Amino acid sequence: MHGDPPTGHHPLAGRTILQIIPELEAGGAERTTVDIAAGLAAAGARALVATEGGRLVGELQAKGGIWAPFPAATKNPLAMLRNVRRLAKLCLDEGVHLVHARSRAPAWVALGTARALNLPFVTTYHGSYSGRSPIKVRYNSVMARGDAVIANSHYTAGLIASAYPMAEPRLRVIYRGTDFRSFTPSAVEPERVEALRQAWGVAPHERIVLLAARLTAWKGQRVLIDAAAHLRDMGVRDVAFVLAGDPQGRDSYVKDLDRAVEARGLGGIVHRVGHCTDMAAAFLAASVVAVPSTEPEAFGRSAVEAQAMGTPVVVSDLGAVPETVLAVPDVPGPERTGWRVPPNDPEALADALKAALSMGASAREAMAVRAQLHVQRHFSLDSMVERTLDVYCALLERRTGRR
């Protein structure tokens, strides 16, 4: 299993890398899993993903990854113990050289397997895990036990180093990467934008303020509703506020949002449109994209993708999102790529949205160019894949004594 790989252009050619994640549904961790699998396949490696399944399995396979059906979502301790043996068998059968875990419960399984088989073990923090009780702190600690611990932002890395100082020497910050071949205005046909506007019930003359996130309280949908009311009261007209996101079973929260819209007299102004599959077209359709999170984001993909499409962004000034948006006071006003506002402050959000909506054509175009250059320089998919594969290479070289 640990023999030399066949000769290839890339050091990982012929190697078998296994990623493990509960499911391959929509989400940053799941999307990154598929992206890394595609990068591994392009490098000539075998890219296994142990997971229960999900809507991204077809894309994984189309991009050269291999789905290994596996009950990775279980949090039952006895089932997890059985999974260690099951994963070890899979690794032996497939000749796995390295295991990469992207979620806590399967990470415990992967850690047990990796230690039993003397395999390099990598973890990625896709979020910031809260742990107040000793039991929860220990449960979370598995993500800090990798031979390499990848954080998706400097904000996340700071949390890891604070909670688990022993992990700091093994920490690597690798930003979530965006595919700028898809997220660029020239790649989106006007028909895709028009189809979304019609599906959302937005009139041709209306400008769109878009919040694209799953419907959960900390994503700030309620803050945007309150900001929409402020903007209306300020005399801002012909603006549609679109909440695009999956409720994921949070029916009571959805009812709360609908009641807030009705109470504010915003019927026909705020549109709750459900999950959107064409995010590039959605960001291009928007005049402004809002990321009004009330709790820290571990990265904040929407802000990067919106900037890639040349759309102004207004984000909460907390968590990792400020790492992705150049704004006052960190840069002078003429160098900004968006606005940062205090979290949970509808009036500040409304003021920033009004400023973005009031920009003239030349100022908007200049900001779009700055934003696109900024995100292409720091948050590219190619960079994320290259740096992740470099982590794999370094661990495998260290393990085999290669130099």
C-alpha positions in Angstrom: 0.0 0.0 0.0 2.8 2.4 0.8 5.0 1.6 -2.3 6.3 4.2 -4.7 3.7 5.7 -7.0 4.0 5.3 -10.7 6.0 7.9 -12.5 4.0 11.0 -13.3 4.3 14.7 -13.8 2.7 15.5 -10.4 4.1 14.1 -7.1 0.6 12.8 -6.3 0.2 10.9 -9.6 -0.7 7.3 -8.7 -1.5 8.1 -5.1 -4.9 7.5 -3.6 -6.3 10.2 -1.4 -9.5 9.7 0.6 -11.6 12.6 1.8 -14.4 11.8 4.3 -17.5 14.0 4.8 -21.0 13.2 6.1 -22.9 14.0 2.9 -22.3 15.7 -0.4 -25.2 18.2 -0.3 -24.8 21.9 -1.0 -22.4 23.8 1.2 -18.9 25.1 1.4 -17.3 22.0 2.8 -19.1 19.8 0.3 -18.2 22.1 -2.6 -14.5 22.1 -1.5 -14.5 18.3 -1.3 -15.6 18.1 -4.9 -13.1 20.8 -6.0 -10.2 19.0 -4.3 -11.2 15.7 -5.8 -11.3 17.3 -9.3 -7.8 18.7 -8.6 -6.5 15.3 -7.5 -7.9 13.6 -10.6 -6.3 16.3 -12.8 -3.0 15.6 -11.1 -3.3 11.9 -11.9 -4.2 10.8 -8.3 -7.2 8.6 -7.3 -9.6 10.8 -5.4 -11.9 8.8 -3.1 -14.7 10.5 -1.2 -16.3 8.4 1.6 -19.8 9.8 2.2 -23.4 8.8 2.5 -24.3 10.6 -0.8 -26.0 13.8 -1.9 -26.8 16.1 -4.8 -23.1 16.6 -5.6 -22.2 13.0 -6.1 -22.9 13.2 -9.8 -20.6 16.2 -10.2 -17.9 14.5 -8.1 -18.0 11.5 -10.5 -18.1 13.7 -13.6 -15.0 15.5 -12.4 -13.0 12.3 -11.9 -13.7 11.6 -8.2 -14.7 8.2 -6.9 -17.7 7.9 -4.6 -17.2 5.4 -1.8 -20.6 4.9 -0.2 -20.0 5.1 3.6 -22.2 5.9 6.7 -20.1 8.9 7.5 -22.9 11.0 9.0 -23.5 8.9 12.1 -22.7 10.4 15.5 -23.6 7.2 17.4 -20.5 6.2 19.3 -20.9 2.5 18.7 -21.5 3.0 15.0 -18.4 5.2 14.9 -16.3 2.5 16.5 -17.6 0.0 13.9 -16.9 2.6 11.2 -13.2 2.7 12.2 -12.8 -0.9 11.2 -15.0 -0.4 8.1 -12.9 2.6 7.0 -9.7 0.8 7.6 -10.9 -2.0 5.3 -11.8 0.5 2.6 -8.4 2.1 2.9 -6.6 -1.2 2.7 -8.7 -2.4 -0.3 -8.2 0.9 -2.2 -4.5 1.4 -1.3 -5.2 4.8 0.4 -2.1 6.9 1.1 -3.7 9.8 3.1 -7.0 10.6 4.8 -8.5 14.0 4.9 -11.5 14.7 7.2 -13.9 17.6 6.8 -16.3 17.2 9.7 -16.0 16.2 13.4 -17.9 12.9 13.7 -16.2 11.3 10.6 -12.9 12.8 11.7 -12.9 10.7 14.8 -13.4 7.6 12.6 -10.7 8.8 10.2 -8.3 9.5 13.1 -8.7 6.0 14.4 -8.2 4.6 11.0 -5.2 6.7 10.1 -3.4 5.9 13.4 -4.1 2.2 13.0 -2.7 2.1 9.4 0.0 4.7 10.0 -1.5 7.1 7.3 -1.1 10.9 7.2 -4.2 12.6 8.6 -5.4 16.0 7.5 -8.4 18.0 8.9 -10.1 21.1 7.6 -12.0 23.6 9.7 -14.8 24.7 7.5 -16.5 26.5 10.4 -15.9 27.7 13.9 -17.0 25.1 16.4 -18.5 26.4 19.7 -17.6 24.3 22.7 -18.4 25.4 26.2 -18.6 22.0 28.1 -15.4 19.9 28.5 -17.1 17.1 26.6 -17.8 19.4 23.6 -14.3 20.8 23.7 -12.9 17.3 23.6 -15.3 16.3 20.8 -14.2 19.3 18.7 -10.5 18.7 19.4 -10.4 16.0 16.8 -10.2 18.7 14.1 -7.0 20.0 15.7 -5.4 16.6 15.7 -4.4 16.4 12.1 -0.8 16.1 11.0 -1.8 19.2 9.1 -4.8 21.4 10.2 -6.2 23.5 7.5 -8.2 26.7 8.4 -10.3 28.4 5.8 -9.5 31.9 7.0 -7.1 33.7 9.4 -10.2 34.3 11.6 -10.7 30.5 11.9 -7.0 29.9 12.4 -7.0 32.3 15.4 -9.9 30.4 17.0 -8.1 27.1 16.6 -4.8 28.4 18.0 -6.7 29.9 21.0 -8.6 26.8 21.8 -5.9 24.2 20.9 -2.5 25.9 21.1 -0.8 22.5 20.5 -2.1 22.7 16.9 -0.6 26.0 16.0 2.6 24.5 14.5 0.5 22.4 12.2 -1.9 25.1 11.1 -2.2 26.1 7.5 -4.5 28.9 6.2 -6.0 28.0 2.8 -8.8 30.3 1.7 -11.9 28.8 0.1 -11.4 29.0 -3.6 -13.8 30.3 -6.2 -13.9 29.1 -9.8 -13.5 32.3 -11.8 -14.2 30.5 -15.0 -17.8 30.2 -13.8 -18.0 33.3 -11.7 -17.3 36.0 -14.3 -19.8 38.2 -16.0 -18.8 37.0 -19.5 -19.7 33.4 -18.6 -23.3 34.2 -17.8 -25.8 34.6 -20.7 -28.4 37.4 -20.3 -31.1 34.7 -20.6 -30.0 33.2 -17.3 -30.3 36.5 -15.5 -33.7 37.2 -17.0 -35.0 33.7 -16.1 -34.1 34.3 -12.5 -35.7 37.8 -12.4 -38.9 36.3 -13.8 -38.8 33.3 -11.4 -38.4 35.7 -8.5 -41.2 37.9 -9.6 -39.0 41.0 -9.9 -40.3 43.7 -12.2 -38.0 44.9 -15.1 -37.5 48.3 -13.6 -36.6 47.1 -10.1 -33.1 46.8 -8.8 -32.3 43.7 -6.6 -30.7 43.6 -3.2 -29.8 39.9 -2.7 -29.1 37.9 0.4 -28.1 34.4 -0.6 -27.8 32.1 2.4 -29.7 29.3 4.0 -32.7 30.5 6.1 -31.3 30.6 9.6 -31.4 33.5 12.1 -27.7 34.2 12.2 -27.5 34.8 8.5 -29.3 38.1 9.1 -32.5 37.8 7.0 -34.4 39.7 9.7 -31.8 42.4 9.7 -32.2 42.9 6.0 -36.0 43.1 6.3 -35.7 45.8 8.9 -33.1 47.6 6.6 -35.6 47.3 3.7 -38.2 49.2 5.8 -35.6 51.9 6.6 -34.8 52.3 2.9 -38.4 52.6 2.0 -38.9 55.2 4.7 -35.9 57.1 3.3 -37.7 57.3 0.0 -35.6 54.6 -1.8 -38.0 53.1 -4.4 -37.9 50.4 -7.1 -35.8 48.0 -5.1 -36.7 44.3 -4.6 -35.1 42.5 -1.7 -34.5 38.8 -2.5 -33.9 36.2 0.2 -32.5 33.2 -1.7 -31.9 30.1 0.5 -33.2 26.7 1.6 -35.2 26.7 4.9 -33.7 23.2 5.7 -36.7 22.4 7.8 -36.7 25.7 9.9 -40.4 26.2 9.3 -40.9 28.4 12.4 -38.1 30.8 11.3 -39.7 31.0 7.9 -43.0 32.0 9.4 -41.3 34.6 11.6 -39.7 36.1 8.4 -43.1 36.2 6.6 -44.7 37.8 9.6 -42.0 40.4 9.8 -42.4 41.2 6.1 -46.2 41.6 6.6 -45.8 43.7 9.7 -43.4 46.0 8.0 -45.7 46.4 5.0 -43.1 45.0 2.7 -45.3 42.5 0.7 -44.2 42.6 -2.9 -40.9 44.2 -1.9 -39.2 41.3 0.0 -39.2 38.1 -2.0 -38.5 34.7 -0.4 -37.5 32.6 -3.4 -36.0 29.3 -2.0 -32.8 27.6 -3.0 -31.0 29.0 -6.0 -28.9 26.7 -8.2 -27.5 29.4 -10.5 -25.6 31.6 -8.2 -23.4 33.2 -10.8 -26.5 34.6 -12.6 -28.0 35.5 -9.2 -25.1 37.7 -8.2 -25.0 39.3 -11.7 -28.8 40.0 -11.4 -28.2 41.9 -8.2 -27.4 45.5 -7.9 -26.1 44.9 -4.4 -25.3 41.7 -2.4 -25.8 41.8 1.4 -24.1 39.5 3.9 -25.6 40.8 7.1 -24.6 37.9 9.4 -25.2 38.4 13.1 -22.6 35.7 14.1 -19.1 35.3 12.7 -18.7 33.6 9.4 -15.7 31.2 9.1 -15.2 32.4 5.6 -18.0 33.9 3.6 -18.2 32.6 0.1 -21.0 34.9 -1.1 -19.0 38.0 -0.7 -16.2 36.6 -2.8 -18.4 35.3 -5.5 -20.4 38.5 -5.7 -17.2 40.5 -6.1 -16.1 38.2 -8.8 -19.3 39.1 -10.7 -18.5 42.8 -10.2 -21.5 43.3 -7.8 -21.1 45.7 -4.8 -21.2 44.0 -1.4 -22.3 45.1 2.0 -21.1 42.8 4.8 -21.2 42.5 8.6 -17.9 43.5 10.1 -17.2 40.4 12.0 -15.7 36.9 11.6 -13.8 36.2 8.4 -15.9 38.2 5.9 -13.8 41.3 6.5 -10.8 39.4 5.2 -12.6 39.2 1.8 -13.8 42.8 1.4 -11.5 45.8 1.2 -13.3 48.6 3.0 -12.8 51.8 5.0 -10.9 52.2 7.4 -8.4 49.6 6.2 -8.2 51.2 2.7 -9.1 54.7 1.5 -12.7 55.2 0.1 -11.6 55.2 -3.5 -9.9 51.7 -3.0 -12.8 50.0 -1.4 -14.4 46.9 -2.9 -17.5 47.0 -0.7 -18.9 48.2 2.7 -18.6 46.8 6.1 -21.2 47.6 8.7 -21.7 46.7 12.4 -23.7 43.4 12.8 -27.3 43.6 13.8 -27.6 47.2 12.8 -30.4 47.7 10.3 -29.9 51.4 10.0 -26.2 51.1 9.2 -27.0 48.3 6.7 -29.6 50.5 5.1 -27.2 53.5 4.8 -24.6 51.3 3.2 -27.1 49.7 0.8 -28.3 53.2 -0.2 -24.7 54.3 -0.9 -24.2 51.2 -3.1 -27.4 51.7 -4.9 -26.6 55.4 -5.5 -23.3 54.9 -7.2 -23.0 56.3 -10.7 -22.1 54.0 -13.6 -18.4 55.0 -13.7 -17.9 54.5 -10.0 -19.7 51.2 -10.0 -17.5 50.0 -12.9 -14.3 51.1 -11.2 -15.3 49.2 -8.0 -16.2 46.1 -10.0 -12.8 46.0 -11.6 -11.1 46.5 -8.2 -13.2 43.8 -6.6 -12.6 41.3 -9.4 -8.8 41.9 -9.3 -8.8 41.6 -5.5 -10.7 38.2 -5.3 -8.8 36.8 -8.2 -5.5 37.5 -6.5 -6.5 36.0 -3.2 -9.4 33.5 -3.5 -8.9 31.5 -6.7 -9.9 27.9 -7.0 -6.6 27.0 -8.6 -4.7 28.5 -5.6 -6.8 26.5 -3.1 -6.3 23.3 -5.0 -2.6 23.8 -5.4 -2.0 24.7 -1.8 -4.0 21.8 -0.5 -2.2 19.3 -2.8 1.1 20.8 -1.5 0.0 19.9 2.0 -0.6 16.3 0.9 2.7 16.2 -0.9 4.6 17.5 2.2 3.0 14.9 4.5 3.6 12.0 2.2 7.2 13.0 1.6 7.8 13.3 5.4 6.1 9.9 5.9 8.1 8.0 3.3 11.4 9.8 3.9 11.4 11.3 0.4 13.2 14.6 -0.2 
